[in-house]
Amino acid sequence: MSSKKNKFTKKDKLFMEIALDLARSRQGLTGTNPSVGCVIVKNDNIISIGQTSYNGRPHAEFNAIKNCNEKLNGAKMYVTLEPCSHQGITPPCTNEIIKSKISKVIYALEDTDKRVRKKSFKILKSHNIDVSIGLLKDKVKKFYIPYFFNRKNKKPFVTGKIAISKNKLIYSKFKTKITNQYSDKFTHLLRYKNDTIITSSKTANIDNPKLNCRIKGFEKYSPVRIILDNKLTLNKNTYIFKTANKKNTIVFYNKANKTRISMFKKKKIELIKAKLNNSKYLDLRSIMKKLYSLGFRNTLVEGGDLLTTNLLKGKIFNEFYLFKSQKKLPTNSFFVKFSGFNLLNKKYPFRQNLNSFYGKDTITHYNK
């Protein structure tokens, strides 16, 4: 769909690569809207850039136009996703593009949103703006897999991770530390890229995790903590309970006594009652739908063996990271072996090893 046959140059590809990098840097931080990158070029020089704002608004195209101090007549705009053409909380980006006098718009992909899909092309063309689609299409499409999944299924994109020792243990008494500092940093990067993080009260009570992002400068982008706690057994001495408030913690439960409910409400923790599945565990599929309805789009699961294995059985993970250390943990009086290892390899056949920068640890990335 273009007024001319698409013949993209090396410079075109470079500018779209920059737009994609801009989109990547905001991944997971743009609320219910996709993260989009935008580059404006005139006489083969970049004169402005834009990204989707934190929490989703304003959009990348609007920001790039407003950030520019030069006249935009005759300029080209490179954008990773089809510009919006509908009136929402903010005006359509197509309106801003038309008013700016930009002469050409190149975007990688059409949006799957029915309010937008294929409409922007017609609108821009009707105002004599040249439009080309498909630049770096395959590469950009991979980036938007979570967004397309959200739109199609009305559920968050779910990423799982677990760390195992050389002898496939995930826990051994007095030896909870498994992976090295490089793997730990990668874990915090995953937390930064997700708006929610899920664990069980059992894991929280045993490991006492913080579940926050501890990359310097990115602490404020820590995900909202989602605790699966059937009978509200989360220990009040855990870090999660002590630091919980209505903004950073949601607890899903099914049945608890009034004393426990009162204790959680005094901390202003949001409690959501969830149904049980046939195995008498909290129903994870309905919880995912509830998270989507609350505006969450990307969730990371850092659970123990039971939660992780149940999610693997249900094939609820969209992708999974298996961290493996070369250390052997002792099989002492209390240890936990990862029972989902064979299940992971069976259910998720596509995998890639990421072991270039992590010392002796290896990280395997699985997807469907």
C-alpha positions as CSV (number, residue, x, y, z in Angstrom):
1,M,0.0,0.0,0.0
2,S,2.0,2.9,-1.3
3,S,1.8,5.5,-4.0
4,K,5.1,4.1,-5.3
5,K,6.7,0.7,-5.2
6,N,8.5,0.4,-1.9
7,K,12.2,0.8,-2.4
8,F,13.8,1.4,0.9
9,T,17.4,2.7,1.1
10,K,20.1,1.9,3.6
11,K,19.4,5.3,5.2
12,D,15.7,4.5,5.4
13,K,16.5,1.3,7.3
14,L,18.9,3.1,9.6
15,F,16.2,5.6,10.6
16,M,13.7,2.9,11.2
17,E,16.3,1.0,13.4
18,I,16.6,4.1,15.5
19,A,12.8,4.4,15.8
20,L,12.7,0.8,16.9
21,D,15.4,1.4,19.5
22,L,13.3,4.3,20.8
23,A,10.3,2.0,21.1
24,R,12.3,-0.7,22.9
25,S,13.5,1.7,25.5
26,R,9.9,2.3,26.7
27,Q,8.8,-1.3,26.5
28,G,6.5,-2.1,29.4
29,L,6.2,1.5,30.5
30,T,3.4,2.8,28.2
31,G,0.4,1.5,30.0
32,T,-2.4,0.1,27.8
33,N,-0.8,1.7,24.6
34,P,2.0,0.1,22.6
35,S,5.5,1.6,22.9
36,V,6.2,3.4,19.6
37,G,9.3,5.1,18.3
38,C,9.3,8.0,15.8
39,V,12.1,9.7,13.9
40,I,11.7,12.8,11.7
41,V,14.3,13.4,9.0
42,K,14.9,16.4,6.7
43,N,17.7,16.5,4.0
44,D,18.9,13.1,5.4
45,N,19.5,14.6,8.9
46,I,17.5,13.7,12.0
47,I,15.8,16.8,13.2
48,S,13.5,15.3,15.9
49,I,12.7,12.1,17.7
50,G,9.7,10.9,19.8
51,Q,8.6,8.0,21.9
52,T,5.3,7.0,23.4
53,S,5.1,8.8,26.8
54,Y,5.2,7.0,30.1
55,N,1.7,5.6,30.8
56,G,0.9,5.9,27.0
57,R,0.1,9.6,26.3
58,P,1.0,11.6,24.3
59,H,2.0,9.4,21.5
60,A,5.4,9.2,19.8
61,E,4.4,11.1,16.6
62,F,2.9,14.0,18.7
63,N,6.0,14.1,20.8
64,A,8.4,14.1,17.8
65,I,6.5,16.9,16.1
66,K,6.3,19.1,19.3
67,N,10.0,18.4,20.1
68,C,11.1,19.9,16.7
69,N,12.2,23.5,16.4
70,E,12.4,23.4,12.6
71,K,9.7,23.7,10.0
72,L,8.6,20.3,8.9
73,N,7.5,20.9,5.4
74,G,9.3,18.4,3.1
75,A,10.3,16.2,6.1
76,K,9.9,12.4,6.4
77,M,8.6,10.7,9.4
78,Y,9.7,7.1,10.3
79,V,7.4,5.4,12.8
80,T,7.3,1.8,14.0
81,L,3.5,1.4,14.1
82,E,0.7,2.9,12.1
83,P,-0.2,6.4,13.5
84,C,-3.5,6.6,15.3
85,S,-6.4,8.1,13.4
86,H,-9.2,8.2,16.0
87,Q,-10.1,10.6,18.7
88,G,-9.2,9.3,22.2
89,I,-8.0,11.1,25.2
90,T,-5.6,12.9,22.9
91,P,-6.3,14.0,19.2
92,P,-5.4,11.7,16.3
93,C,-1.8,11.6,15.4
94,T,-2.8,11.9,11.7
95,N,-4.2,15.3,12.4
96,E,-0.9,16.5,13.9
97,I,1.0,15.0,10.9
98,I,-1.2,16.8,8.4
99,K,-0.9,20.1,10.2
100,S,2.9,19.8,10.4
101,K,3.2,19.7,6.6
102,I,5.4,16.5,6.7
103,S,5.5,15.2,3.2
104,K,6.2,11.5,3.7
105,V,5.4,8.9,6.4
106,I,7.0,5.5,6.5
107,Y,5.7,3.0,9.1
108,A,6.7,-0.6,9.6
109,L,3.4,-2.2,10.5
110,E,-0.3,-1.7,10.4
111,D,-2.0,-1.5,13.8
112,T,-4.3,-4.4,14.8
113,D,-6.6,-1.9,16.6
114,K,-9.8,-1.8,14.5
115,R,-10.1,1.9,15.2
116,V,-6.8,2.5,13.4
117,R,-6.0,-0.4,11.0
118,K,-5.6,0.8,7.4
119,K,-7.4,4.0,8.1
120,S,-4.3,6.2,8.5
121,F,-3.1,5.3,5.0
122,K,-6.2,6.7,3.4
123,I,-6.4,9.8,5.6
124,L,-2.8,10.8,5.0
125,K,-3.0,10.0,1.2
126,S,-6.1,12.2,0.9
127,H,-3.9,15.1,2.1
128,N,-1.2,14.4,-0.5
129,I,1.2,12.8,2.0
130,D,3.3,10.0,0.5
131,V,2.9,6.8,2.6
132,S,5.1,3.7,2.6
133,I,4.5,0.6,4.7
134,G,6.6,-2.4,5.5
135,L,10.1,-1.1,6.3
136,L,11.8,-3.6,8.6
137,K,8.4,-5.3,8.9
138,D,9.6,-8.7,10.2
139,K,12.0,-7.2,12.8
140,V,9.4,-4.7,14.1
141,K,6.7,-7.4,14.2
142,K,8.8,-9.5,16.6
143,F,8.9,-6.5,19.0
144,Y,5.2,-6.1,18.9
145,I,4.3,-9.8,19.6
146,P,3.2,-8.9,23.2
147,Y,1.0,-6.0,22.0
148,F,-0.6,-8.1,19.3
149,F,-1.2,-10.9,21.9
150,N,-2.8,-8.4,24.2
151,R,-5.2,-7.1,21.6
152,K,-6.2,-10.5,20.3
153,N,-6.6,-12.3,23.6
154,K,-7.5,-9.6,26.1
155,K,-4.9,-11.0,28.5
156,P,-1.4,-9.9,29.6
157,F,1.7,-11.3,27.8
158,V,3.2,-13.6,30.4
159,T,6.9,-14.1,30.9
160,G,8.2,-16.8,33.3
161,K,11.6,-17.3,34.8
162,I,13.2,-19.6,37.3
163,A,16.8,-20.3,38.4
164,I,18.1,-23.8,38.8
165,S,21.4,-25.2,40.0
166,K,23.5,-27.7,38.0
167,N,21.6,-30.5,39.8
168,K,18.2,-28.8,38.9
169,L,17.4,-27.5,42.4
170,I,15.6,-24.2,42.9
171,Y,16.1,-24.1,46.7
172,S,18.3,-25.7,49.3
173,K,18.2,-24.9,53.0
174,F,20.7,-22.1,53.8
175,K,21.7,-21.9,50.1
176,T,19.1,-19.8,48.4
177,K,21.6,-17.9,46.1
178,I,21.9,-19.7,42.8
179,T,22.9,-17.4,40.0
180,N,25.6,-14.8,39.6
181,Q,25.5,-11.0,39.5
182,Y,25.1,-10.9,35.7
183,S,22.0,-13.1,35.7
184,D,20.7,-11.0,38.6
185,K,21.0,-7.9,36.5
186,F,19.1,-9.6,33.6
187,T,16.3,-10.5,36.1
188,H,16.0,-6.8,37.1
189,L,15.8,-5.8,33.4
190,L,12.9,-8.2,33.1
191,R,11.2,-6.6,36.0
192,Y,11.7,-3.2,34.5
193,K,10.1,-4.3,31.3
194,N,6.9,-5.7,32.9
195,D,4.2,-3.8,34.7
196,T,3.3,-6.6,37.1
197,I,5.2,-9.4,38.8
198,I,3.5,-12.5,40.2
199,T,4.5,-14.8,43.0
200,S,2.8,-17.0,45.6
201,S,2.5,-16.3,49.3
202,K,4.3,-19.6,49.8
203,T,7.4,-18.4,47.9
204,A,7.2,-15.0,49.5
205,N,7.1,-16.5,53.0
206,I,10.1,-18.8,52.2
207,D,12.4,-16.6,50.1
208,N,11.2,-13.1,51.4
209,P,11.9,-11.5,48.0
210,K,11.6,-7.8,47.2
211,L,10.3,-8.2,43.6
212,N,11.5,-4.7,42.7
213,C,13.8,-3.4,40.0
214,R,17.2,-2.5,41.5
215,I,18.9,-1.2,38.4
216,K,20.2,2.2,39.4
217,G,18.0,5.0,38.1
218,F,15.1,2.6,37.2
219,E,13.8,1.8,40.7
220,K,10.7,3.8,40.2
221,Y,9.7,1.5,37.3
222,S,9.4,-1.5,39.6
223,P,6.4,-3.7,38.6
224,V,3.2,-3.9,40.7
225,R,3.4,-7.0,42.9
226,I,0.7,-9.6,42.4
227,I,0.5,-12.1,45.3
228,L,-1.5,-15.3,44.9
229,D,-2.6,-16.1,48.4
230,N,-5.6,-18.4,48.7
231,K,-6.2,-18.0,52.4
232,L,-4.2,-14.8,53.1
233,T,-1.3,-16.5,54.7
234,L,1.3,-14.0,53.7
235,N,3.6,-13.4,56.7
236,K,3.3,-9.8,58.1
237,N,7.1,-9.9,58.6
238,T,7.9,-10.3,54.9
239,Y,9.4,-7.4,52.9
240,I,6.4,-7.5,50.6
241,F,3.8,-7.1,53.4
242,K,5.9,-4.4,55.3
243,T,6.3,-2.3,52.2
244,A,2.8,-2.9,50.7
245,N,0.4,-0.1,49.8
246,K,-2.6,0.3,47.5
247,K,-0.4,1.3,44.6
248,N,2.3,-1.4,44.6
249,T,0.6,-4.6,45.8
250,I,-2.5,-6.6,44.8
251,V,-3.4,-9.9,46.5
252,F,-5.7,-12.5,45.0
253,Y,-7.4,-14.8,47.5
254,N,-10.4,-17.1,47.8
255,K,-11.3,-17.5,51.4
256,A,-9.9,-16.1,54.6
257,N,-11.1,-15.2,58.1
258,K,-12.1,-11.7,59.1
259,T,-9.0,-11.1,61.1
260,R,-6.7,-11.8,58.2
261,I,-8.8,-9.7,55.8
262,S,-8.7,-6.8,58.3
263,M,-5.0,-7.0,58.7
264,F,-4.5,-6.7,54.9
265,K,-7.0,-3.9,54.6
266,K,-5.2,-1.9,57.3
267,K,-2.2,-1.9,55.0
268,K,-4.5,-0.6,52.2
269,I,-3.5,-3.7,50.1
270,E,-6.0,-4.2,47.3
271,L,-7.7,-7.6,47.9
272,I,-9.4,-9.3,45.0
273,K,-11.4,-12.5,45.5
274,A,-10.7,-15.1,42.8
275,K,-12.4,-18.4,42.0
276,L,-10.7,-21.8,42.3
277,N,-10.0,-24.2,39.5
278,N,-10.8,-28.0,39.5
279,S,-7.6,-28.6,41.4
280,K,-8.6,-26.2,44.2
281,Y,-5.9,-23.7,43.3
282,L,-6.6,-20.0,42.4
283,D,-7.8,-20.0,38.8
284,L,-4.9,-18.4,36.9
285,R,-6.7,-17.8,33.6
286,S,-9.4,-15.8,35.2
287,I,-6.7,-13.8,37.2
288,M,-5.0,-13.0,33.9
289,K,-8.2,-11.6,32.5
290,K,-8.7,-9.6,35.6
291,L,-5.2,-8.1,35.4
292,Y,-5.9,-7.1,31.8
293,S,-9.2,-5.4,32.8
294,L,-7.2,-3.4,35.4
295,G,-4.9,-2.1,32.6
296,F,-1.9,-4.4,33.0
297,R,-0.4,-5.7,29.8
298,N,2.9,-7.5,30.6
299,T,3.4,-9.7,33.6
300,L,6.5,-11.6,34.9
301,V,6.1,-14.7,37.0
302,E,8.8,-15.4,39.6
303,G,7.2,-18.3,41.5
304,G,8.3,-21.6,43.1
305,D,8.1,-25.1,41.7
306,L,4.3,-25.5,42.1
307,L,3.2,-22.2,40.6
308,T,5.7,-22.4,37.7
309,T,4.8,-26.1,36.9
310,N,1.1,-25.4,36.9
311,L,1.6,-22.5,34.5
312,L,3.7,-24.7,32.3
313,K,1.0,-27.4,32.3
314,G,-1.6,-24.9,31.2
315,K,0.8,-23.4,28.7
316,I,0.0,-19.9,30.1
317,F,3.5,-18.6,29.6
318,N,4.1,-16.8,26.4
319,E,7.9,-17.0,26.9
320,F,10.2,-18.4,29.6
321,Y,13.7,-17.8,30.8
322,L,15.6,-20.7,32.4
323,F,18.6,-19.5,34.4
324,K,21.1,-22.3,35.0
325,S,24.1,-22.1,37.3
326,Q,27.1,-24.4,37.3
327,K,26.9,-24.6,41.1
328,K,25.6,-27.7,42.7
329,L,23.3,-27.2,45.7
330,P,23.2,-29.7,48.6
331,T,20.3,-32.1,48.9
332,N,19.9,-31.5,52.6
333,S,17.0,-31.7,55.0
334,F,14.9,-29.3,52.9
335,F,15.5,-28.8,49.2
336,V,13.2,-28.3,46.1
337,K,13.9,-29.7,42.7
338,F,12.4,-28.1,39.6
339,S,9.9,-30.6,38.5
340,G,8.9,-28.7,35.4
341,F,12.1,-29.1,33.5
342,N,11.0,-31.8,31.1
343,L,7.6,-30.1,30.8
344,L,9.3,-26.9,29.7
345,N,11.2,-28.5,27.0
346,K,8.1,-30.4,25.7
347,K,5.6,-27.5,25.8
348,Y,8.0,-24.8,24.5
349,P,10.0,-26.3,21.6
350,F,11.6,-23.0,20.4
351,R,14.6,-22.0,22.4
352,Q,17.7,-19.8,22.2
353,N,20.7,-19.9,24.5
354,L,21.8,-16.5,25.8
355,N,25.2,-17.1,27.4
356,S,27.5,-14.5,25.9
357,F,27.8,-12.1,28.9
358,Y,26.8,-14.1,32.0
359,G,30.0,-15.7,33.2
360,K,29.4,-19.4,33.9
361,D,25.6,-19.1,34.1
362,T,23.5,-19.9,31.0
363,I,20.1,-18.5,30.2
364,T,17.8,-20.3,27.8
365,H,14.9,-18.4,26.3
366,Y,11.9,-20.5,25.4
367,N,8.8,-19.5,23.4
368,K,5.8,-21.2,21.8
